[in-house]
Amino acid sequence: MSEFSVEWLALREPYDQRARNPKVLAAVAAALQHRSSIAVVDLACGTGSMLRAISPRLPAVQAWRLVDNDIGLLARASMGAVPTGTRITTMPVDLAHDFESILDEVTDLVTCSALLDLVSADWLDRFVVEVALRKLPAYVALTYDGRATLEPADPLDDAVVGAVNLHHRRDKGFGPALGPAAAGEAMARFKRLRYRLTRGRSDWVFGARDQKIQLEILAGWAGAACETGRLPLADTMEWLTRRRDLIAGGRSILRVGHIDFFATPIGNRRAERSQSNNTSSSSG
């Protein structure tokens, strides 16, 4: 199953929603609660899972620009039900080469999920600088951070996960990917540009009932490990067979590490002025 296929995105969405860090979500909601309306740009939107996840926590009137380079995924995103008061615009854009102009339109929040571990250091520099130049807050969710634990343990688990993390740094269309280092690199860049950060883990946790997604993930890991050449093919396939047997027997527990963070500019005059005006109006 492709990492970006409709089927894979649908399979992972309920686990993504469950994994999102509640402290980080609360920080997003609190930062925007005084606004009467909000304009959101969601980069690499897929089928619109970010909108479905956070729109209930945002002001009632919302305008979303859903951005992706996959027209098929954008079509799916535009077909979904949306809350009353929410307007959606889909935008086919090659994010590797052109996302800056999207931020020039009225924007109050930039979001992305499961994106930054796929991008290069150069692209991340562009992203952080362009967001900071406009003093925009950014909610970045579900960035893979390289942590993975499997129970019961197998002697090859660490070697396979290590090979997967190496493979994750290959070019995904943005240049050599940051992979598991992405969340830390992004937060460090925002801090240097005077952003306040709220962060927290957003791990996937799969148990006995989550057989289908475990099978998909572990098959993908085995394929990635083989492509690196760090493990003999026979050893990797034997590892996958053992793990599949554990899944079939309802004995497998899998945790995959992710990080969420919310970065907001310190001294955002527009946000402070908006909050002050709203407070003055309500007190009058």
C-alpha positions in Angstrom: 0.0 0.0 0.0 1.4 3.4 -1.0 2.4 5.8 1.8 0.3 8.4 0.2 -2.6 6.3 -1.2 -6.2 7.1 -0.3 -6.5 3.6 1.3 -3.4 4.2 3.6 -4.6 7.6 4.6 -8.0 6.3 5.5 -6.5 3.4 7.4 -4.2 5.6 9.5 -6.6 8.6 10.1 -8.4 7.2 13.2 -5.1 6.4 14.8 -3.7 9.8 13.9 -6.8 11.4 15.6 -6.3 9.3 18.7 -2.6 10.0 18.9 -2.7 13.8 18.5 -1.3 15.4 21.7 -4.1 16.9 23.8 -1.8 19.5 25.4 -0.7 20.8 22.0 -4.2 20.8 20.6 -5.4 22.8 23.7 -2.6 25.4 23.0 -3.8 25.8 19.4 -7.4 26.3 20.6 -6.4 28.7 23.3 -4.2 30.9 21.0 -7.1 31.4 18.6 -10.2 31.4 20.8 -10.6 35.2 20.7 -11.0 35.3 17.0 -14.4 35.5 15.4 -13.0 33.9 12.2 -9.9 32.2 11.1 -8.0 31.4 7.8 -6.0 28.2 7.8 -3.5 26.9 5.3 -3.0 23.1 5.5 0.1 21.9 3.7 0.2 18.4 2.3 -3.4 18.1 3.3 -4.0 14.6 1.9 -7.7 13.9 2.1 -8.4 16.6 4.8 -7.7 14.8 8.1 -6.3 17.9 9.7 -9.5 19.9 9.0 -11.6 17.0 10.5 -9.3 16.8 13.5 -9.1 20.5 14.6 -12.0 22.4 13.1 -14.3 21.7 16.1 -11.7 23.5 18.3 -11.4 26.6 16.2 -13.7 29.7 15.8 -17.0 29.0 14.2 -16.2 30.8 10.9 -13.3 29.2 9.1 -11.7 29.4 5.7 -9.4 26.5 4.8 -6.9 26.4 1.9 -6.1 22.7 1.5 -2.8 22.3 -0.4 -1.4 19.2 -1.9 0.4 18.1 -5.1 -1.9 15.1 -5.6 -5.1 16.1 -7.4 -6.8 12.8 -6.5 -6.3 13.4 -2.8 -7.5 17.0 -3.1 -10.7 15.8 -4.8 -11.3 13.5 -1.9 -10.7 16.3 0.5 -13.2 18.5 -1.2 -15.9 15.8 -1.1 -16.0 15.4 2.7 -18.6 16.9 5.0 -17.5 20.2 6.6 -18.9 22.0 9.7 -21.4 24.9 9.2 -19.5 28.1 8.6 -16.5 26.4 7.1 -15.3 27.2 3.5 -12.8 25.0 1.7 -10.6 25.9 -1.2 -8.3 23.2 -2.7 -5.0 24.2 -4.2 -2.8 21.8 -6.3 0.7 23.0 -5.6 4.2 21.4 -5.9 5.2 22.0 -2.3 8.8 21.1 -3.1 9.2 24.2 -5.3 6.4 26.6 -4.5 4.5 27.2 -1.3 5.6 30.7 -0.3 3.0 32.5 -2.4 0.2 30.5 -0.7 1.1 32.2 2.6 0.8 35.7 1.1 -3.0 35.4 1.2 -4.8 36.2 4.4 -3.6 33.5 6.8 -4.0 33.1 10.6 -2.7 29.5 11.1 -0.4 27.2 9.1 -0.8 23.4 9.7 0.7 20.2 8.5 0.7 16.5 9.5 3.2 13.8 8.8 5.2 16.1 6.5 8.4 17.5 8.0 10.1 14.1 8.4 9.9 13.8 4.6 11.5 17.2 3.8 15.1 18.3 3.5 17.0 20.7 5.8 16.9 23.3 3.0 13.2 23.0 2.6 12.6 23.2 6.4 14.7 26.4 6.4 12.4 27.9 3.8 9.3 26.8 5.6 10.3 28.2 9.0 11.6 31.5 7.6 8.5 32.1 5.5 6.2 31.4 8.4 8.3 33.6 10.7 8.5 36.5 8.3 4.7 36.7 8.4 4.6 36.1 12.2 2.2 33.2 11.7 1.6 30.4 14.2 2.2 26.8 13.0 0.7 23.6 14.2 2.8 20.7 13.1 1.5 17.2 14.0 2.5 13.6 13.8 6.2 14.0 12.7 7.9 10.6 13.0 10.8 10.8 15.4 12.5 7.4 15.0 11.2 5.7 18.2 9.6 2.3 17.8 9.0 -0.5 20.2 7.6 -3.9 19.4 6.3 -6.5 21.9 7.1 -9.3 22.3 10.6 -8.4 21.4 12.4 -10.1 18.5 16.3 -10.2 18.2 16.1 -8.4 14.8 13.7 -5.6 15.9 16.4 -3.0 16.6 18.3 -3.8 13.4 15.1 -3.4 11.3 14.1 -0.2 13.0 17.6 1.2 12.5 17.4 0.3 8.8 14.0 1.9 8.5 15.3 5.2 10.1 18.2 5.2 7.6 15.8 4.6 4.7 13.6 7.4 6.0 16.4 9.9 5.2 16.2 9.2 1.5 14.9 11.8 -0.9 11.1 12.0 -0.8 11.0 14.7 -3.5 12.3 17.6 -1.3 15.9 16.6 -1.2 17.6 14.2 1.3 15.0 13.9 4.1 15.5 14.9 7.7 13.6 11.8 8.8 13.6 11.2 12.6 15.5 14.4 13.2 12.9 16.7 11.6 10.8 17.6 14.7 13.8 18.6 16.7 15.3 20.5 13.9 12.1 22.4 13.2 11.6 23.4 16.8 15.2 24.6 17.2 14.7 26.8 14.1 11.5 28.3 15.4 13.1 29.0 18.8 15.9 30.8 17.2 13.4 33.1 15.5 11.7 33.9 18.8 8.8 31.5 18.8 7.2 30.0 21.8 6.8 26.2 21.6 4.3 23.8 23.1 5.3 20.2 22.3 4.3 16.6 23.2 4.5 13.1 22.0 1.8 11.8 19.7 2.7 8.1 19.4 0.7 5.5 17.5 -0.1 2.6 19.8 -1.5 -0.6 18.2 -2.7 -3.6 20.0 -4.4 -7.0 19.3 -7.4 -5.4 17.5 -5.2 -3.3 15.2 -4.0 -6.1 12.9 -4.5 -4.5 9.5 -2.4 -1.4 10.2 0.3 -3.4 12.0 0.6 -5.7 9.0 0.8 -2.7 6.6 3.4 -0.9 8.7 5.6 -3.9 9.3 5.5 -5.0 5.6 6.6 -1.4 4.7 9.4 -1.6 7.3 10.6 -4.9 5.9 10.7 -3.5 2.4 12.5 -0.4 3.5 15.1 -2.4 5.5 15.7 -4.6 2.4 16.3 -1.6 0.2 19.0 -0.3 2.5 21.0 -3.5 2.1 21.9 -3.5 5.8 20.1 -6.8 6.5 20.1 -10.0 4.5 16.8 -10.5 2.6 16.3 -13.9 4.2 16.7 -12.6 7.7 14.3 -9.7 7.1 11.6 -12.0 5.6 12.0 -14.4 8.5 11.6 -11.4 10.9 8.4 -10.3 9.1 7.0 -13.9 9.2 7.6 -14.1 13.0 6.0 -10.7 13.6 3.0 -11.6 11.3 2.5 -14.7 13.4 2.4 -12.6 16.6 -0.2 -10.2 15.0 -2.4 -13.1 13.9 -2.2 -14.6 17.4 -3.3 -11.3 18.9 0.0 -10.9 20.8 1.6 -8.0 19.0 1.9 -4.5 20.5 3.5 -1.8 18.4 4.3 1.8 19.3 5.6 4.2 16.7 6.9 7.6 18.0 5.7 10.9 16.7 6.0 14.5 17.9 3.4 17.3 17.8 4.2 21.0 18.4 2.6 24.4 18.2 4.9 27.3 17.5 3.6 30.8 18.0 5.5 34.1 17.6 6.5 36.0 20.8 5.2 39.5 20.5 2.7 38.9 17.7 1.2 42.4 17.6 -1.7 41.5 15.4 -2.8 38.7 17.7 -2.3 40.9 20.8 -4.2 43.8 19.2 -7.1 41.5 18.2 -7.3 39.9 21.6 -7.2 43.4 23.3 -10.0 44.7 21.0 -12.1 41.7 21.6 -11.6 42.1 25.4 -12.5 45.8 25.2 -15.6 45.1 23.2 -16.8 42.5 25.6 -16.2 44.7 28.7 -18.1 47.5 27.1 
